[in-house]
């Protein structure tokens, strides 16, 4: 078998196609979760905390700030070292939500599989086996 044929078999069969589909769906799902965090959850957190809280603008200036710049964009354009922990918090919240949704999906799939794969009732014992068991039990009683 040539290398091209082996690669074709590898690429078309098996788990590679499943993995590719999973990556594509995962990317799209990541965008949905990102939008959920940015467009729905973060505004709710802002309202709950009294308004004016925008995690993307939370930062700590680590270097000298001679011009006393106050906005993140201006600090970054000036090349001043800035610790942008707000962006990290947003990504962390995004990750926690994504992990929670994946957990719920796996839990649901496991529940569906358990319901689908209910154990079958054991097969009835054939009459000849049952008769032999009765004979054995009677012989034990007599001995």
VMD Tcl script that builds the backbone (N, CA, C; Angstrom):
set m [mol new atoms 429]
animate dup $m
set s [atomselect $m all]
$s set {name element resname resid chain x y z} {
  {N N UNK 1 A 0.859 -1.175 0.000}
  {CA C UNK 1 A 0.000 0.000 0.000}
  {C C UNK 1 A 0.905 1.237 0.000}
  {N N UNK 2 A 0.590 2.185 -0.868}
  {CA C UNK 2 A 1.417 3.387 -0.962}
  {C C UNK 2 A 1.097 4.350 0.184}
  {N N UNK 3 A 1.983 5.293 0.371}
  {CA C UNK 3 A 1.803 6.278 1.453}
  {C C UNK 3 A 0.559 7.108 1.213}
  {N N UNK 4 A 0.271 7.445 -0.020}
  {CA C UNK 4 A -0.909 8.255 -0.325}
  {C C UNK 4 A -2.178 7.488 0.017}
  {N N UNK 5 A -2.203 6.197 -0.310}
  {CA C UNK 5 A -3.374 5.392 0.026}
  {C C UNK 5 A -3.525 5.245 1.532}
  {N N UNK 6 A -2.408 5.056 2.232}
  {CA C UNK 6 A -2.468 4.951 3.684}
  {C C UNK 6 A -2.982 6.240 4.309}
  {N N UNK 7 A -2.487 7.382 3.791}
  {CA C UNK 7 A -2.943 8.665 4.329}
  {C C UNK 7 A -4.426 8.866 4.044}
  {N N UNK 8 A -4.857 8.491 2.841}
  {CA C UNK 8 A -6.274 8.631 2.491}
  {C C UNK 8 A -7.130 7.789 3.431}
  {N N UNK 9 A -6.704 6.564 3.698}
  {CA C UNK 9 A -7.443 5.702 4.614}
  {C C UNK 9 A -7.466 6.297 6.022}
  {N N UNK 10 A -6.327 6.844 6.440}
  {CA C UNK 10 A -6.224 7.467 7.758}
  {C C UNK 10 A -7.132 8.688 7.859}
  {N N UNK 11 A -7.134 9.522 6.825}
  {CA C UNK 11 A -7.880 10.779 6.860}
  {C C UNK 11 A -9.387 10.560 6.754}
  {N N UNK 12 A -9.801 9.572 5.986}
  {CA C UNK 12 A -11.219 9.391 5.733}
  {C C UNK 12 A -11.875 8.478 6.767}
  {N N UNK 13 A -11.136 7.484 7.240}
  {CA C UNK 13 A -11.708 6.537 8.188}
  {C C UNK 13 A -11.326 6.900 9.611}
  {N N UNK 14 A -12.024 6.297 10.535}
  {CA C UNK 14 A -11.626 6.401 11.929}
  {C C UNK 14 A -12.025 7.701 12.580}
  {N N UNK 15 A -11.252 8.053 13.579}
  {CA C UNK 15 A -11.602 9.173 14.441}
  {C C UNK 15 A -11.159 10.524 13.906}
  {N N UNK 16 A -10.379 10.561 12.845}
  {CA C UNK 16 A -9.895 11.857 12.356}
  {C C UNK 16 A -11.053 12.739 11.890}
  {N N UNK 17 A -12.012 12.164 11.204}
  {CA C UNK 17 A -13.165 12.954 10.748}
  {C C UNK 17 A -13.996 13.405 11.952}
  {N N UNK 18 A -14.158 12.524 12.932}
  {CA C UNK 18 A -14.887 12.908 14.144}
  {C C UNK 18 A -14.180 14.052 14.851}
  {N N UNK 19 A -12.864 13.986 14.916}
  {CA C UNK 19 A -12.085 15.040 15.564}
  {C C UNK 19 A -12.231 16.362 14.809}
  {N N UNK 20 A -12.168 16.300 13.482}
  {CA C UNK 20 A -12.311 17.521 12.683}
  {C C UNK 20 A -13.682 18.157 12.892}
  {N N UNK 21 A -14.700 17.342 12.898}
  {CA C UNK 21 A -16.057 17.858 13.122}
  {C C UNK 21 A -16.163 18.456 14.525}
  {N N UNK 22 A -15.568 17.778 15.501}
  {CA C UNK 22 A -15.585 18.287 16.874}
  {C C UNK 22 A -14.891 19.628 16.999}
  {N N UNK 23 A -13.767 19.796 16.298}
  {CA C UNK 23 A -13.035 21.066 16.356}
  {C C UNK 23 A -13.865 22.185 15.730}
  {N N UNK 24 A -14.500 21.905 14.610}
  {CA C UNK 24 A -15.319 22.923 13.932}
  {C C UNK 24 A -16.503 23.325 14.809}
  {N N UNK 25 A -17.202 22.335 15.348}
  {CA C UNK 25 A -18.349 22.635 16.204}
  {C C UNK 25 A -17.886 23.322 17.488}
  {N N UNK 26 A -16.733 22.886 18.022}
  {CA C UNK 26 A -16.188 23.516 19.218}
  {C C UNK 26 A -15.859 24.979 18.999}
  {N N UNK 27 A -15.315 25.311 17.829}
  {CA C UNK 27 A -15.013 26.707 17.514}
  {C C UNK 27 A -16.274 27.555 17.461}
  {N N UNK 28 A -17.295 27.013 16.816}
  {CA C UNK 28 A -18.564 27.747 16.737}
  {C C UNK 28 A -19.201 27.868 18.121}
  {N N UNK 29 A -19.119 26.802 18.906}
  {CA C UNK 29 A -19.677 26.812 20.251}
  {C C UNK 29 A -18.936 27.817 21.124}
  {N N UNK 30 A -17.627 27.921 20.939}
  {CA C UNK 30 A -16.830 28.902 21.677}
  {C C UNK 30 A -17.283 30.322 21.392}
  {N N UNK 31 A -17.634 30.596 20.139}
  {CA C UNK 31 A -18.130 31.930 19.787}
  {C C UNK 31 A -19.477 32.208 20.459}
  {N N UNK 32 A -20.314 31.192 20.533}
  {CA C UNK 32 A -21.613 31.357 21.188}
  {C C UNK 32 A -21.419 31.668 22.668}
  {N N UNK 33 A -20.529 30.919 23.319}
  {CA C UNK 33 A -20.279 31.150 24.739}
  {C C UNK 33 A -19.637 32.515 24.957}
  {N N UNK 34 A -18.719 32.912 24.076}
  {CA C UNK 34 A -18.093 34.221 24.175}
  {C C UNK 34 A -19.145 35.323 24.087}
  {N N UNK 35 A -20.076 35.177 23.154}
  {CA C UNK 35 A -21.155 36.157 23.029}
  {C C UNK 35 A -22.051 36.137 24.261}
  {N N UNK 36 A -22.321 34.953 24.799}
  {CA C UNK 36 A -23.131 34.845 26.011}
  {C C UNK 36 A -22.480 35.608 27.160}
  {N N UNK 37 A -21.175 35.457 27.305}
  {CA C UNK 37 A -20.467 36.142 28.387}
  {C C UNK 37 A -20.457 37.648 28.152}
  {N N UNK 38 A -20.046 38.080 26.961}
  {CA C UNK 38 A -19.897 39.517 26.684}
  {C C UNK 38 A -21.228 40.251 26.606}
  {N N UNK 39 A -22.222 39.617 25.986}
  {CA C UNK 39 A -23.465 40.326 25.683}
  {C C UNK 39 A -24.575 40.142 26.720}
  {N N UNK 40 A -24.484 39.074 27.515}
  {CA C UNK 40 A -25.570 38.808 28.462}
  {C C UNK 40 A -25.076 38.801 29.904}
  {N N UNK 41 A -24.091 37.983 30.204}
  {CA C UNK 41 A -23.672 37.813 31.597}
  {C C UNK 41 A -22.925 39.036 32.127}
  {N N UNK 42 A -21.965 39.553 31.375}
  {CA C UNK 42 A -21.196 40.702 31.864}
  {C C UNK 42 A -22.086 41.931 32.094}
  {N N UNK 43 A -23.037 42.246 31.220}
  {CA C UNK 43 A -23.934 43.359 31.538}
  {C C UNK 43 A -24.760 43.114 32.800}
  {N N UNK 44 A -25.183 41.861 33.029}
  {CA C UNK 44 A -25.918 41.549 34.260}
  {C C UNK 44 A -25.027 41.731 35.490}
  {N N UNK 45 A -23.776 41.301 35.390}
  {CA C UNK 45 A -22.845 41.493 36.501}
  {C C UNK 45 A -22.634 42.974 36.749}
  {N N UNK 46 A -22.554 43.754 35.687}
  {CA C UNK 46 A -22.388 45.197 35.823}
  {C C UNK 46 A -23.584 45.803 36.559}
  {N N UNK 47 A -24.801 45.373 36.226}
  {CA C UNK 47 A -26.002 45.885 36.890}
  {C C UNK 47 A -26.018 45.455 38.352}
  {N N UNK 48 A -25.673 44.189 38.619}
  {CA C UNK 48 A -25.690 43.669 39.995}
  {C C UNK 48 A -24.682 44.407 40.870}
  {N N UNK 49 A -23.514 44.726 40.311}
  {CA C UNK 49 A -22.468 45.381 41.101}
  {C C UNK 49 A -22.659 46.895 41.168}
  {N N UNK 50 A -23.754 47.406 40.668}
  {CA C UNK 50 A -24.041 48.827 40.799}
  {C C UNK 50 A -23.694 49.649 39.577}
  {N N UNK 51 A -23.433 49.004 38.483}
  {CA C UNK 51 A -23.137 49.723 37.246}
  {C C UNK 51 A -21.722 50.244 37.205}
  {N N UNK 52 A -21.278 50.532 36.035}
  {CA C UNK 52 A -19.954 51.102 35.861}
  {C C UNK 52 A -18.825 50.090 35.926}
  {N N UNK 53 A -19.133 48.814 36.128}
  {CA C UNK 53 A -18.087 47.797 36.175}
  {C C UNK 53 A -17.923 47.211 34.784}
  {N N UNK 54 A -16.755 47.436 34.231}
  {CA C UNK 54 A -16.419 46.882 32.923}
  {C C UNK 54 A -15.097 46.143 33.088}
  {N N UNK 55 A -15.148 44.831 33.153}
  {CA C UNK 55 A -13.945 44.055 33.428}
  {C C UNK 55 A -12.855 44.264 32.379}
  {N N UNK 56 A -13.248 44.538 31.143}
  {CA C UNK 56 A -12.237 44.695 30.097}
  {C C UNK 56 A -11.356 45.919 30.334}
  {N N UNK 57 A -11.804 46.864 31.131}
  {CA C UNK 57 A -11.025 48.062 31.413}
  {C C UNK 57 A -10.345 48.032 32.785}
  {N N UNK 58 A -10.334 46.888 33.423}
  {CA C UNK 58 A -9.660 46.761 34.716}
  {C C UNK 58 A -8.191 46.427 34.470}
  {N N UNK 59 A -7.304 47.224 35.042}
  {CA C UNK 59 A -5.869 47.016 34.837}
  {C C UNK 59 A -5.081 47.650 35.962}
  {N N UNK 60 A -3.802 47.253 36.044}
  {CA C UNK 60 A -2.868 47.841 36.998}
  {C C UNK 60 A -1.643 48.268 36.210}
  {N N UNK 61 A -1.222 49.509 36.382}
  {CA C UNK 61 A -0.032 50.016 35.700}
  {C C UNK 61 A 1.193 49.506 36.450}
  {N N UNK 62 A 2.083 48.810 35.739}
  {CA C UNK 62 A 3.268 48.230 36.363}
  {C C UNK 62 A 4.524 49.065 36.157}
  {N N UNK 63 A 4.495 49.899 35.148}
  {CA C UNK 63 A 5.673 50.714 34.869}
  {C C UNK 63 A 5.443 52.171 35.248}
  {N N UNK 64 A 6.440 52.977 34.954}
  {CA C UNK 64 A 6.313 54.413 35.194}
  {C C UNK 64 A 5.285 54.988 34.227}
  {N N UNK 65 A 4.484 55.916 34.718}
  {CA C UNK 65 A 3.441 56.551 33.921}
  {C C UNK 65 A 3.676 58.062 33.968}
  {N N UNK 66 A 4.686 58.547 33.212}
  {CA C UNK 66 A 5.062 59.961 33.327}
  {C C UNK 66 A 3.969 60.930 32.869}
  {N N UNK 67 A 3.164 60.533 31.902}
  {CA C UNK 67 A 2.117 61.427 31.389}
  {C C UNK 67 A 0.797 61.249 32.137}
  {N N UNK 68 A 0.780 60.385 33.158}
  {CA C UNK 68 A -0.410 60.114 33.948}
  {C C UNK 68 A -1.590 59.705 33.071}
  {N N UNK 69 A -1.327 58.759 32.157}
  {CA C UNK 69 A -2.373 58.254 31.265}
  {C C UNK 69 A -3.344 57.392 32.058}
  {N N UNK 70 A -4.635 57.469 31.727}
  {CA C UNK 70 A -5.658 56.761 32.505}
  {C C UNK 70 A -6.364 55.659 31.731}
  {N N UNK 71 A -6.367 55.698 30.403}
  {CA C UNK 71 A -7.088 54.676 29.636}
  {C C UNK 71 A -6.130 53.556 29.239}
  {N N UNK 72 A -6.685 52.378 29.131}
  {CA C UNK 72 A -5.885 51.207 28.779}
  {C C UNK 72 A -5.275 51.358 27.399}
  {N N UNK 73 A -6.050 51.843 26.440}
  {CA C UNK 73 A -5.526 52.024 25.082}
  {C C UNK 73 A -4.336 52.984 25.076}
  {N N UNK 74 A -4.477 54.088 25.758}
  {CA C UNK 74 A -3.390 55.072 25.781}
  {C C UNK 74 A -2.148 54.503 26.443}
  {N N UNK 75 A -2.320 53.763 27.509}
  {CA C UNK 75 A -1.175 53.151 28.192}
  {C C UNK 75 A -0.473 52.132 27.298}
  {N N UNK 76 A -1.253 51.311 26.620}
  {CA C UNK 76 A -0.651 50.305 25.743}
  {C C UNK 76 A 0.025 50.940 24.540}
  {N N UNK 77 A -0.566 52.000 23.976}
  {CA C UNK 77 A 0.055 52.700 22.845}
  {C C UNK 77 A 1.353 53.379 23.262}
  {N N UNK 78 A 1.410 53.831 24.515}
  {CA C UNK 78 A 2.616 54.486 25.007}
  {C C UNK 78 A 3.694 53.467 25.377}
  {N N UNK 79 A 3.348 52.182 25.348}
  {CA C UNK 79 A 4.318 51.137 25.652}
  {C C UNK 79 A 4.564 50.938 27.139}
  {N N UNK 80 A 3.647 51.392 27.954}
  {CA C UNK 80 A 3.783 51.236 29.400}
  {C C UNK 80 A 3.305 49.840 29.779}
  {N N UNK 81 A 4.043 49.193 30.658}
  {CA C UNK 81 A 3.721 47.837 31.084}
  {C C UNK 81 A 2.450 47.854 31.932}
  {N N UNK 82 A 1.434 47.098 31.477}
  {CA C UNK 82 A 0.128 47.118 32.131}
  {C C UNK 82 A -0.320 45.679 32.382}
  {N N UNK 83 A -0.789 45.408 33.585}
  {CA C UNK 83 A -1.366 44.113 33.931}
  {C C UNK 83 A -2.874 44.231 33.737}
  {N N UNK 84 A -3.389 43.610 32.682}
  {CA C UNK 84 A -4.810 43.720 32.352}
  {C C UNK 84 A -5.563 42.528 32.932}
  {N N UNK 85 A -5.820 42.563 34.213}
  {CA C UNK 85 A -6.489 41.454 34.874}
  {C C UNK 85 A -7.967 41.369 34.511}
  {N N UNK 86 A -8.557 42.437 34.053}
  {CA C UNK 86 A -9.963 42.432 33.661}
  {C C UNK 86 A -10.220 41.517 32.482}
  {N N UNK 87 A -9.311 41.542 31.519}
  {CA C UNK 87 A -9.434 40.658 30.371}
  {C C UNK 87 A -9.341 39.202 30.825}
  {N N UNK 88 A -8.435 38.931 31.766}
  {CA C UNK 88 A -8.296 37.580 32.305}
  {C C UNK 88 A -9.583 37.147 33.001}
  {N N UNK 89 A -10.194 38.038 33.783}
  {CA C UNK 89 A -11.448 37.696 34.468}
  {C C UNK 89 A -12.552 37.360 33.465}
  {N N UNK 90 A -12.616 38.130 32.383}
  {CA C UNK 90 A -13.621 37.864 31.353}
  {C C UNK 90 A -13.400 36.494 30.732}
  {N N UNK 91 A -12.152 36.182 30.407}
  {CA C UNK 91 A -11.843 34.880 29.803}
  {C C UNK 91 A -12.090 33.760 30.805}
  {N N UNK 92 A -11.792 33.983 32.083}
  {CA C UNK 92 A -12.042 32.973 33.115}
  {C C UNK 92 A -13.534 32.697 33.255}
  {N N UNK 93 A -14.332 33.732 33.283}
  {CA C UNK 93 A -15.787 33.550 33.347}
  {C C UNK 93 A -16.279 32.803 32.121}
  {N N UNK 94 A -15.741 33.158 30.965}
  {CA C UNK 94 A -16.075 32.477 29.726}
  {C C UNK 94 A -15.768 30.987 29.831}
  {N N UNK 95 A -14.580 30.659 30.354}
  {CA C UNK 95 A -14.179 29.261 30.494}
  {C C UNK 95 A -15.090 28.511 31.460}
  {N N UNK 96 A -15.410 29.130 32.586}
  {CA C UNK 96 A -16.262 28.465 33.578}
  {C C UNK 96 A -17.635 28.170 32.982}
  {N N UNK 97 A -18.180 29.110 32.233}
  {CA C UNK 97 A -19.487 28.893 31.607}
  {C C UNK 97 A -19.387 27.782 30.566}
  {N N UNK 98 A -18.332 27.809 29.761}
  {CA C UNK 98 A -18.144 26.773 28.745}
  {C C UNK 98 A -18.014 25.405 29.403}
  {N N UNK 99 A -17.220 25.308 30.459}
  {CA C UNK 99 A -17.044 24.034 31.151}
  {C C UNK 99 A -18.367 23.562 31.750}
  {N N UNK 100 A -19.140 24.482 32.308}
  {CA C UNK 100 A -20.432 24.126 32.896}
  {C C UNK 100 A -21.392 23.598 31.834}
  {N N UNK 101 A -21.451 24.276 30.686}
  {CA C UNK 101 A -22.346 23.841 29.613}
  {C C UNK 101 A -21.915 22.475 29.090}
  {N N UNK 102 A -20.615 22.260 28.907}
  {CA C UNK 102 A -20.129 20.954 28.445}
  {C C UNK 102 A -20.469 19.877 29.480}
  {N N UNK 103 A -20.284 20.193 30.770}
  {CA C UNK 103 A -20.641 19.247 31.830}
  {C C UNK 103 A -22.114 18.862 31.741}
  {N N UNK 104 A -22.989 19.865 31.576}
  {CA C UNK 104 A -24.422 19.583 31.487}
  {C C UNK 104 A -24.751 18.747 30.256}
  {N N UNK 105 A -24.077 19.025 29.149}
  {CA C UNK 105 A -24.313 18.242 27.926}
  {C C UNK 105 A -23.883 16.790 28.119}
  {N N UNK 106 A -22.714 16.575 28.712}
  {CA C UNK 106 A -22.234 15.208 28.951}
  {C C UNK 106 A -23.164 14.483 29.915}
  {N N UNK 107 A -23.624 15.197 30.945}
  {CA C UNK 107 A -24.545 14.597 31.903}
  {C C UNK 107 A -25.844 14.185 31.210}
  {N N UNK 108 A -26.360 15.037 30.341}
  {CA C UNK 108 A -27.579 14.728 29.602}
  {C C UNK 108 A -27.369 13.532 28.678}
  {N N UNK 109 A -26.248 13.514 27.975}
  {CA C UNK 109 A -25.969 12.383 27.081}
  {C C UNK 109 A -25.837 11.081 27.862}
  {N N UNK 110 A -25.171 11.122 29.013}
  {CA C UNK 110 A -25.047 9.916 29.838}
  {C C UNK 110 A -26.412 9.434 30.311}
  {N N UNK 111 A -27.281 10.372 30.670}
  {CA C UNK 111 A -28.631 10.008 31.110}
  {C C UNK 111 A -29.407 9.366 29.965}
  {N N UNK 112 A -29.299 9.940 28.774}
  {CA C UNK 112 A -29.986 9.372 27.614}
  {C C UNK 112 A -29.449 7.991 27.291}
  {N N UNK 113 A -28.140 7.809 27.396}
  {CA C UNK 113 A -27.552 6.488 27.128}
  {C C UNK 113 A -28.024 5.464 28.148}
  {N N UNK 114 A -28.091 5.849 29.425}
  {CA C UNK 114 A -28.552 4.925 30.454}
  {C C UNK 114 A -29.993 4.510 30.203}
  {N N UNK 115 A -30.832 5.474 29.805}
  {CA C UNK 115 A -32.231 5.149 29.518}
  {C C UNK 115 A -32.340 4.256 28.292}
  {N N UNK 116 A -31.504 4.508 27.327}
  {CA C UNK 116 A -31.547 3.755 26.076}
  {C C UNK 116 A -31.027 2.340 26.276}
  {N N UNK 117 A -30.036 2.189 27.136}
  {CA C UNK 117 A -29.402 0.891 27.332}
  {C C UNK 117 A -29.895 0.215 28.609}
  {N N UNK 118 A -31.195 0.251 28.843}
  {CA C UNK 118 A -31.734 -0.406 30.022}
  {C C UNK 118 A -31.451 -1.898 29.922}
  {N N UNK 119 A -31.082 -2.507 31.026}
  {CA C UNK 119 A -30.752 -3.930 30.974}
  {C C UNK 119 A -31.978 -4.756 30.582}
  {N N UNK 120 A -31.720 -5.725 29.720}
  {CA C UNK 120 A -32.805 -6.584 29.276}
  {C C UNK 120 A -33.093 -7.614 30.357}
  {N N UNK 121 A -34.322 -8.065 30.380}
  {CA C UNK 121 A -34.695 -9.100 31.343}
  {C C UNK 121 A -33.936 -10.375 30.997}
  {N N UNK 122 A -33.463 -11.090 32.009}
  {CA C UNK 122 A -32.738 -12.322 31.706}
  {C C UNK 122 A -33.639 -13.311 30.983}
  {N N UNK 123 A -33.028 -14.061 30.092}
  {CA C UNK 123 A -33.794 -15.030 29.314}
  {C C UNK 123 A -34.339 -16.105 30.243}
  {N N UNK 124 A -35.515 -16.599 29.909}
  {CA C UNK 124 A -36.143 -17.642 30.719}
  {C C UNK 124 A -35.299 -18.915 30.655}
  {N N UNK 125 A -35.228 -19.598 31.773}
  {CA C UNK 125 A -34.464 -20.839 31.824}
  {C C UNK 125 A -35.214 -21.907 31.032}
  {N N UNK 126 A -34.517 -22.597 30.152}
  {CA C UNK 126 A -35.187 -23.668 29.375}
  {C C UNK 126 A -35.783 -24.733 30.317}
  {N N UNK 127 A -36.812 -25.387 29.846}
  {CA C UNK 127 A -37.539 -26.358 30.678}
  {C C UNK 127 A -36.656 -27.515 31.109}
  {N N UNK 128 A -35.798 -27.990 30.210}
  {CA C UNK 128 A -34.971 -29.136 30.566}
  {C C UNK 128 A -33.982 -28.779 31.678}
  {N N UNK 129 A -33.443 -27.564 31.664}
  {CA C UNK 129 A -32.527 -27.119 32.712}
  {C C UNK 129 A -33.293 -26.978 34.028}
  {N N UNK 130 A -34.476 -26.414 33.951}
  {CA C UNK 130 A -35.297 -26.246 35.148}
  {C C UNK 130 A -35.635 -27.603 35.758}
  {N N UNK 131 A -35.975 -28.580 34.903}
  {CA C UNK 131 A -36.299 -29.926 35.380}
  {C C UNK 131 A -35.090 -30.573 36.050}
  {N N UNK 132 A -33.908 -30.400 35.445}
  {CA C UNK 132 A -32.692 -30.952 36.041}
  {C C UNK 132 A -32.406 -30.316 37.403}
  {N N UNK 133 A -32.664 -29.049 37.536}
  {CA C UNK 133 A -32.455 -28.373 38.824}
  {C C UNK 133 A -33.413 -28.916 39.890}
  {N N UNK 134 A -34.649 -29.138 39.502}
  {CA C UNK 134 A -35.617 -29.690 40.448}
  {C C UNK 134 A -35.199 -31.087 40.899}
  {N N UNK 135 A -34.720 -31.912 39.951}
  {CA C UNK 135 A -34.258 -33.256 40.288}
  {C C UNK 135 A -33.074 -33.176 41.250}
  {N N UNK 136 A -32.144 -32.272 40.984}
  {CA C UNK 136 A -30.982 -32.089 41.853}
  {C C UNK 136 A -31.426 -31.706 43.265}
  {N N UNK 137 A -32.348 -30.757 43.346}
  {CA C UNK 137 A -32.820 -30.304 44.659}
  {C C UNK 137 A -33.510 -31.440 45.418}
  {N N UNK 138 A -34.297 -32.283 44.719}
  {CA C UNK 138 A -34.958 -33.406 45.366}
  {C C UNK 138 A -33.939 -34.436 45.853}
  {N N UNK 139 A -32.893 -34.674 45.067}
  {CA C UNK 139 A -31.847 -35.623 45.480}
  {C C UNK 139 A -31.118 -35.113 46.706}
  {N N UNK 140 A -30.893 -33.804 46.797}
  {CA C UNK 140 A -30.233 -33.222 47.961}
  {C C UNK 140 A -31.090 -33.403 49.215}
  {N N UNK 141 A -32.411 -33.281 49.046}
  {CA C UNK 141 A -33.315 -33.423 50.196}
  {C C UNK 141 A -33.307 -34.866 50.724}
  {N N UNK 142 A -33.217 -35.838 49.814}
  {CA C UNK 142 A -33.253 -37.246 50.188}
  {C C UNK 142 A -31.943 -37.685 50.864}
  {N N UNK 143 A -30.848 -37.073 50.525}
  {CA C UNK 143 A -29.557 -37.520 51.062}
  {C C UNK 143 A -29.274 -37.067 52.448}
}
mol reanalyze $m
mol bondsrecalc $m
mol representation Tube
mol addrep $m
